[in-house]
Amino acid sequence: MPELLKAAILGTVQGLTEFLPVSSTGHLILLEKALDVNQDTFGLTFDAAIHLGTLLSILILLRHEVLRLATGWLGSLRALLPGEQARRVEGNDDARLAWLIIIGTAPAAVLGVFLESTVEDAFRRPILVASTLIAFSVVLALAEWLSSKRRSMAELGIPGTLFIGFAQAVALVPGVSRSGITMSAGLFAGLQRRQAALFAFLLSAPVIAGAGLKKLYDVFDEVRAGGLDASDLRFFAVGFVLSAIWGAAAIAFLLRFLQRNPLYVFVWYRVALGLTVLGILAAT
């Protein structure tokens, strides 16, 4: 199979699965094995591209929410200046939510710095990905079943936000799913389905941005060292464009889907995929 076609497939799958509760990393690990992906070919440039592509999809689809939060947060910083004490964060829902997202991002950001490469290397085996797909489908099902689904993001406090933030940190393990575990935590915290998904997407943006920019910095180091050529740029372009397009489609689909439908279809998909992988591994 041509390498650019592999890049197109991986970019598409990354975009689709980053925001659906089915684990993008798990899917990419399984696909890399199935397609016999060369890690020297699909290296830093491709990793940076798919991270930045999915970040772009958030900024496009949720641009109004992101702009409101950024404006509210900047306004809250002005409140700290002399003569601006009349501006209070508590009275500004956008500023308050922006600070909650910063607080909720901290656990995954801190653990990611120290543990991401270690965890991914240790769990980057298909049998473990299949096992976590199945195990955390139970968490998703319980969250759907037990949640009151009555609260909005505006009703979240710091304890609920930290609970969702620590859940996001668990997604460092391939197969867990960042969106899946954060949506589950949001449901356990009583959020409505769509609100849980929206908060999960907003919470993921700083982590995805940090990972993507770090990898992009490493790419620039390789460029300066003369280690990249035109083929690397083609892989970057394909991964970036397709992950952005399909990521935006996945966000739009899921937010509409969750207005009327439960998450059980994703639970069954995760179980079916995990059992299929385990069956293939047992037969080989």
N, C-alpha and C positions, 0 to 999 in steps of 0.2 A: 504494500500500500504506500502511495507517495507520502512523503513526510508532511507536506502542506495539508493534505487531506486529514492526516492524523491531528494536525494542529487545529483544523476546523472542527473536527469532532470533539476534541478536548475543550476547546473554547466554548462550543455550544453547550456541552454538558456542564461545564463550570458555571456558565451563566444561568442555566435552568435550575441547577441543584443548589446554588449558593443560598437562595432565598426560600426554596421549598424545604420542608422539614425532613429531608432524606439524606443529608450529608454529601456535600460537594467533594470534600477530601476523600471520603470513602469511595465515591464513584470514580474519581480520577485514579486512585490507586488500583482499583479493579480494572479500569479501562487500560491503564498503562501496562498491566500484565497481559491483558487480552490482545492489545495491539502491538506488543513487544516494543514499547516506546524506549528510545535511546535517551538516557538521562543526560548524556553529553550534548545532545541536540536540543532537547527540551529542558534547558537549564534556567539560569537566572532571568534571561530576557522573557521567556514564556511565563514564568511565575509572576514576574512584575506586571506583565501585560494583563493576565487574567485577574489579578487583584485590582489593578487600576481600572480595568473594564467594568468589573462589578461595582466598584465605587462610583464610577460615572453613572451607572444605571440608577443608583440611589439618588444621586444629585439631580438627575433628570426627572425621575418619577415623583420624588418627594421634594421637589425644589421649593414649593411654597412652605412646607413644614420646616425645611432646613433654613430658609431665609428668615422665617419668623423666629426660630430658635436662636439663630445667630444674632439677629437684631436685638432680641430680648436679653441675650447674654451680654452683648456689648453695652446695652443700656444699664445692666446691673453693675458693670464695672464703673460706669460713670457715677453711679450712686455712691461710690467710695471716695470720690473727689470732694474737697472742701466746698461747701455751699450747695451740694447736691443731695443732702441727707433726706430730702423729701421723697426721693425716688427709693422705693422699697421693693426688694426682690419678692417679698411675700405677696405683694399686690399684683405681681406680673406673672401670669401663668406660664408664658413663654420663657421668661428668664428662669423661673423655678424649674421647669422641665429641662431646660438646657443644663442647669447645674446638676440635676438628677442624672442626666445622661453622662456627664463628666464623672460623677461619683460612681455610677454603675460600670463605667468603662475601666476603672482602676484595677479591679481584680484580674481581668483577662490581660490587661496591659502589663501588669507586674509579673504575673506568672508566665506570660508569653516571652518576656525578655529572658527569663532564666530557664524555662523548661520546654519551649516549643520544639526545638530541634531534637532534644532528648526524647520527648514523648512521641513525636512523629516517627523517629527512627525505630523506637521500641515497638510501636504498634502498627508499623507499615506493612503488615502481612495480611493477605486476603482472609485468612481464617479468623484473625482478630477483628478485622473490619466487619466481616459477616456477623460475628458474635455481638459486637457493639450495636450494629444495626438492629438486631433482634432485641437485645436487652433494653435499649432505650426507646424502642417502640412501645414497651410496657409503660414507661414513664409518660410518653405522649398520650397513650390511651387513658391512663389514670387521671391526667390533667384535664382531658376533655370530659371525662365522666364526673369528676368530683368538683370541678370549678363552679362557683356561683355565677360567673360571667356577668357581673353587674357593674363593675367599676370601670372608670375611664383612666387614662394616663394621668389626668390632672389630680386624681385622688391618690396617686402613689405617694408614699413617704420614703424617707431614707432607708428604713429597714427593708421594705419591699423591693426597692431599687437595688440594694446590695445583694439581696437574695437572688434577683435576676442576674446581677453582675457576676456573682460567683458561679451561677449556672453557666453563663457564657464561657467562663474560664474552663469548665469541664470539656467544652467543645474542642480544646486542643487535642483531645484523643480522636483520631480518625474514626468515622462511623457514627459519632454521637450526633452531629449536625448542630451548628451554631444557631440557626434559626429555630430548629426543632426544640432544643433544650431551653432557649430563652423564651420561646412561646409557651412551652410547658410551664416554666417558672412564672411567667406572667399570668397564665390561667390559674395556677395554684394561688397566686396573689389576688385572685378574684377579678382580673381584667376580662372584659369582653373579648371574644376571639379576634376581631379586627383590630382592636386596641392593643392586644397582646402582640399581634404580628407587626403593627406599625411601630410599637416601642422596640421590638426586637430588631427591626431594620435600622431604626435611628441609632440604637445602641451599637450595632455592628459597624456603622460607618467609620468611627474613629479607629477601631481595631483594624479594619480592612485598609484604611488609609495609611496607618502606621506600617503595616506589613508591606503594602505595595511600595511606599516611598523608601523603606529600608532596602527592599530588593532593587528598586530603581537606582538608588545610590551605589549599590554593589555593581549594577550594570555599568554605570558611568566609570567606575574603577576599571572594569574590563575594557571599556572603550579606550580609556587613556593608556591602558597597557597594550592596546592593539590586538586584543583577544577576540573581537567580534567582527563578523563580515556581513555581507548583504543578506545571506540566508537567515541570520539571526534577526535582522530587522523585519524580514517577511514574516517570520514566526511571531514576532512581537505584534505586528499589525493585525494578523489574522486572529490571534488570541484576544487582543484588546477589543477589536470591533465586534466579534461574535459574542464574547462574554458580556459586553455592554448591551447589545441588542437583546439577547436572550435573557439577561438578568432583568432588564426593564420589563420584558414580557412576563416573566415569572412574578415579579412584584405586582404588576397590574392584575394578573390572573388571581393570585392568592388573596389580595385584598377584596376583590369582588366575590370570590368563592366563599370566603369566611363570613360574609354577611348573612348567608343562609345555610351554610353546610358545616357539619362537624369535621374533625380532623381524622376520622377513622380510616378514610381511604389511604392516607399516607402511612398509617399504622400497618395496614395490610400489605401495602407496597414494600415497606421496610422488611417485614417478616418474610414475604415471598422472595425478595432479593437475597436476603441473608440465607434462607434455607436453600435457595438455588445454588449459591456460591458454595455452601457447605457440602451439598450433594455432588457438585462437580469436583471439588477437592477430594471427597471420599472416593470418587470413581477413578481418579487419576493416580 
